[in-house]
């Protein structure tokens, strides 16, 4: 039987992949942030968000 925690962890792991594969949504230059084009700072922001989501998923799966 699949638990709710496993399903939630799976969803948390899928979110960054969906965002990363939606390239046309962030393949642009404007708006820039501190001189960095949108493409670069958006991907860097999602690296941090992905780390948080993966950590939460790991904690959910480790508490079985």
VMD Tcl script that builds the backbone (N, CA, C; Angstrom):
set m [mol new atoms 192]
animate dup $m
set s [atomselect $m all]
$s set {name element resname resid chain x y z} {
  {N N UNK 1 A 0.842 -1.178 0.000}
  {CA C UNK 1 A 0.000 0.000 0.000}
  {C C UNK 1 A 0.893 1.248 0.000}
  {N N UNK 2 A 0.552 2.167 -0.836}
  {CA C UNK 2 A 1.315 3.407 -0.937}
  {C C UNK 2 A 0.775 4.398 0.087}
  {N N UNK 3 A 1.687 4.974 0.856}
  {CA C UNK 3 A 1.260 5.921 1.890}
  {C C UNK 3 A 1.145 7.333 1.320}
  {N N UNK 4 A 0.458 8.162 2.061}
  {CA C UNK 4 A 0.292 9.561 1.675}
  {C C UNK 4 A 1.643 10.266 1.657}
  {N N UNK 5 A 2.535 9.903 2.579}
  {CA C UNK 5 A 3.863 10.519 2.627}
  {C C UNK 5 A 4.653 10.196 1.363}
  {N N UNK 6 A 4.528 8.973 0.856}
  {CA C UNK 6 A 5.231 8.596 -0.368}
  {C C UNK 6 A 4.705 9.370 -1.569}
  {N N UNK 7 A 3.412 9.538 -1.639}
  {CA C UNK 7 A 2.814 10.297 -2.739}
  {C C UNK 7 A 3.239 11.754 -2.672}
  {N N UNK 8 A 3.215 12.326 -1.473}
  {CA C UNK 8 A 3.641 13.717 -1.304}
  {C C UNK 8 A 5.115 13.892 -1.661}
  {N N UNK 9 A 5.952 12.958 -1.255}
  {CA C UNK 9 A 7.373 13.021 -1.599}
  {C C UNK 9 A 7.561 12.930 -3.112}
  {N N UNK 10 A 6.789 12.083 -3.765}
  {CA C UNK 10 A 6.872 11.974 -5.224}
  {C C UNK 10 A 6.481 13.259 -5.916}
  {N N UNK 11 A 5.445 13.904 -5.423}
  {CA C UNK 11 A 5.024 15.182 -5.998}
  {C C UNK 11 A 6.100 16.241 -5.799}
  {N N UNK 12 A 6.684 16.283 -4.598}
  {CA C UNK 12 A 7.750 17.251 -4.329}
  {C C UNK 12 A 8.960 17.021 -5.230}
  {N N UNK 13 A 9.231 15.771 -5.572}
  {CA C UNK 13 A 10.354 15.464 -6.453}
  {C C UNK 13 A 10.041 15.775 -7.911}
  {N N UNK 14 A 8.777 15.726 -8.298}
  {CA C UNK 14 A 8.398 15.999 -9.681}
  {C C UNK 14 A 8.351 17.486 -10.016}
  {N N UNK 15 A 8.057 18.315 -9.045}
  {CA C UNK 15 A 7.898 19.760 -9.301}
  {C C UNK 15 A 9.121 20.370 -9.994}
  {N N UNK 16 A 10.351 20.182 -9.489}
  {CA C UNK 16 A 11.497 20.796 -10.175}
  {C C UNK 16 A 11.699 20.283 -11.603}
  {N N UNK 17 A 11.429 19.002 -11.848}
  {CA C UNK 17 A 11.589 18.473 -13.198}
  {C C UNK 17 A 10.601 19.101 -14.167}
  {N N UNK 18 A 9.379 19.306 -13.731}
  {CA C UNK 18 A 8.381 19.952 -14.576}
  {C C UNK 18 A 8.816 21.376 -14.897}
  {N N UNK 19 A 9.304 22.083 -13.889}
  {CA C UNK 19 A 9.747 23.471 -14.097}
  {C C UNK 19 A 10.957 23.524 -15.026}
  {N N UNK 20 A 11.939 22.634 -14.819}
  {CA C UNK 20 A 13.139 22.643 -15.652}
  {C C UNK 20 A 12.845 22.291 -17.107}
  {N N UNK 21 A 11.874 21.421 -17.351}
  {CA C UNK 21 A 11.564 21.021 -18.722}
  {C C UNK 21 A 10.632 21.986 -19.429}
  {N N UNK 22 A 10.115 22.980 -18.752}
  {CA C UNK 22 A 9.270 24.004 -19.361}
  {C C UNK 22 A 10.147 25.156 -19.854}
  {N N UNK 23 A 11.111 24.842 -20.685}
  {CA C UNK 23 A 12.122 25.809 -21.134}
  {C C UNK 23 A 11.528 27.065 -21.765}
  {N N UNK 24 A 10.512 26.973 -22.615}
  {CA C UNK 24 A 9.993 28.219 -23.209}
  {C C UNK 24 A 9.481 29.237 -22.192}
  {N N UNK 25 A 9.147 28.810 -20.990}
  {CA C UNK 25 A 8.642 29.760 -19.996}
  {C C UNK 25 A 9.741 30.630 -19.401}
  {N N UNK 26 A 10.984 30.177 -19.457}
  {CA C UNK 26 A 12.060 30.982 -18.872}
  {C C UNK 26 A 13.212 31.246 -19.841}
  {N N UNK 27 A 13.036 30.956 -21.105}
  {CA C UNK 27 A 14.072 31.203 -22.102}
  {C C UNK 27 A 13.936 32.634 -22.628}
  {N N UNK 28 A 14.276 33.589 -21.773}
  {CA C UNK 28 A 14.204 34.995 -22.143}
  {C C UNK 28 A 15.237 35.788 -21.354}
  {N N UNK 29 A 15.452 37.012 -21.752}
  {CA C UNK 29 A 16.477 37.847 -21.137}
  {C C UNK 29 A 15.888 38.770 -20.073}
  {N N UNK 30 A 14.748 39.342 -20.355}
  {CA C UNK 30 A 14.108 40.297 -19.440}
  {C C UNK 30 A 13.126 39.583 -18.537}
  {N N UNK 31 A 12.915 39.969 -17.319}
  {CA C UNK 31 A 13.562 41.054 -16.588}
  {C C UNK 31 A 14.892 40.599 -16.000}
  {N N UNK 32 A 15.829 41.512 -15.973}
  {CA C UNK 32 A 17.121 41.168 -15.379}
  {C C UNK 32 A 17.106 41.521 -13.896}
  {N N UNK 33 A 17.988 40.899 -13.158}
  {CA C UNK 33 A 18.068 41.111 -11.714}
  {C C UNK 33 A 19.534 41.324 -11.370}
  {N N UNK 34 A 19.883 42.536 -11.041}
  {CA C UNK 34 A 21.266 42.856 -10.717}
  {C C UNK 34 A 22.210 42.665 -11.903}
  {N N UNK 35 A 21.689 42.874 -13.098}
  {CA C UNK 35 A 22.504 42.710 -14.292}
  {C C UNK 35 A 22.498 41.301 -14.862}
  {N N UNK 36 A 21.909 40.342 -14.149}
  {CA C UNK 36 A 21.816 38.965 -14.644}
  {C C UNK 36 A 20.533 38.790 -15.447}
  {N N UNK 37 A 20.630 38.208 -16.636}
  {CA C UNK 37 A 19.417 37.947 -17.415}
  {C C UNK 37 A 18.494 36.973 -16.671}
  {N N UNK 38 A 17.210 37.064 -16.987}
  {CA C UNK 38 A 16.194 36.244 -16.342}
  {C C UNK 38 A 16.551 34.770 -16.385}
  {N N UNK 39 A 17.035 34.264 -17.507}
  {CA C UNK 39 A 17.364 32.853 -17.677}
  {C C UNK 39 A 18.290 32.354 -16.573}
  {N N UNK 40 A 19.305 33.133 -16.237}
  {CA C UNK 40 A 20.295 32.694 -15.252}
  {C C UNK 40 A 19.787 32.787 -13.813}
  {N N UNK 41 A 19.182 33.927 -13.463}
  {CA C UNK 41 A 18.758 34.037 -12.061}
  {C C UNK 41 A 17.559 33.151 -11.773}
  {N N UNK 42 A 16.714 32.859 -12.761}
  {CA C UNK 42 A 15.574 31.967 -12.562}
  {C C UNK 42 A 16.055 30.539 -12.301}
  {N N UNK 43 A 17.037 30.086 -13.078}
  {CA C UNK 43 A 17.567 28.740 -12.853}
  {C C UNK 43 A 18.297 28.638 -11.519}
  {N N UNK 44 A 19.014 29.677 -11.152}
  {CA C UNK 44 A 19.706 29.670 -9.857}
  {C C UNK 44 A 18.701 29.648 -8.710}
  {N N UNK 45 A 17.630 30.398 -8.833}
  {CA C UNK 45 A 16.577 30.388 -7.823}
  {C C UNK 45 A 15.970 28.994 -7.697}
  {N N UNK 46 A 15.746 28.326 -8.828}
  {CA C UNK 46 A 15.152 26.985 -8.783}
  {C C UNK 46 A 16.115 25.937 -8.257}
  {N N UNK 47 A 17.396 26.172 -8.346}
  {CA C UNK 47 A 18.350 25.262 -7.695}
  {C C UNK 47 A 18.147 25.285 -6.179}
  {N N UNK 48 A 17.970 26.472 -5.626}
  {CA C UNK 48 A 17.734 26.593 -4.183}
  {C C UNK 48 A 16.387 25.989 -3.799}
  {N N UNK 49 A 15.346 26.274 -4.590}
  {CA C UNK 49 A 14.019 25.724 -4.303}
  {C C UNK 49 A 14.038 24.199 -4.407}
  {N N UNK 50 A 14.745 23.669 -5.406}
  {CA C UNK 50 A 14.845 22.217 -5.573}
  {C C UNK 50 A 15.532 21.564 -4.387}
  {N N UNK 51 A 16.550 22.208 -3.873}
  {CA C UNK 51 A 17.237 21.681 -2.694}
  {C C UNK 51 A 16.278 21.571 -1.511}
  {N N UNK 52 A 15.468 22.587 -1.322}
  {CA C UNK 52 A 14.495 22.570 -0.230}
  {C C UNK 52 A 13.459 21.467 -0.445}
  {N N UNK 53 A 12.933 21.364 -1.671}
  {CA C UNK 53 A 11.925 20.339 -1.954}
  {C C UNK 53 A 12.494 18.930 -1.807}
  {N N UNK 54 A 13.707 18.703 -2.293}
  {CA C UNK 54 A 14.328 17.383 -2.161}
  {C C UNK 54 A 14.590 17.051 -0.694}
  {N N UNK 55 A 14.977 18.043 0.092}
  {CA C UNK 55 A 15.217 17.810 1.517}
  {C C UNK 55 A 13.930 17.436 2.251}
  {N N UNK 56 A 12.851 18.124 1.927}
  {CA C UNK 56 A 11.565 17.794 2.551}
  {C C UNK 56 A 11.138 16.384 2.151}
  {N N UNK 57 A 11.311 16.037 0.878}
  {CA C UNK 57 A 10.950 14.689 0.428}
  {C C UNK 57 A 11.791 13.623 1.136}
  {N N UNK 58 A 13.059 13.890 1.314}
  {CA C UNK 58 A 13.923 12.939 2.001}
  {C C UNK 58 A 13.497 12.762 3.454}
  {N N UNK 59 A 13.141 13.867 4.120}
  {CA C UNK 59 A 12.670 13.771 5.499}
  {C C UNK 59 A 11.359 12.984 5.596}
  {N N UNK 60 A 10.478 13.199 4.639}
  {CA C UNK 60 A 9.210 12.455 4.643}
  {C C UNK 60 A 9.437 10.958 4.471}
  {N N UNK 61 A 10.362 10.600 3.604}
  {CA C UNK 61 A 10.606 9.180 3.353}
  {C C UNK 61 A 11.436 8.539 4.444}
  {N N UNK 62 A 12.245 9.316 5.142}
  {CA C UNK 62 A 13.096 8.763 6.198}
  {C C UNK 62 A 12.318 8.504 7.481}
  {N N UNK 63 A 11.173 9.117 7.644}
  {CA C UNK 63 A 10.402 8.988 8.883}
  {C C UNK 63 A 9.387 7.847 8.822}
  {N N UNK 64 A 9.657 6.836 8.063}
  {CA C UNK 64 A 8.743 5.690 7.965}
  {C C UNK 64 A 8.789 4.844 9.181}
}
mol reanalyze $m
mol bondsrecalc $m
mol representation Tube
mol addrep $m
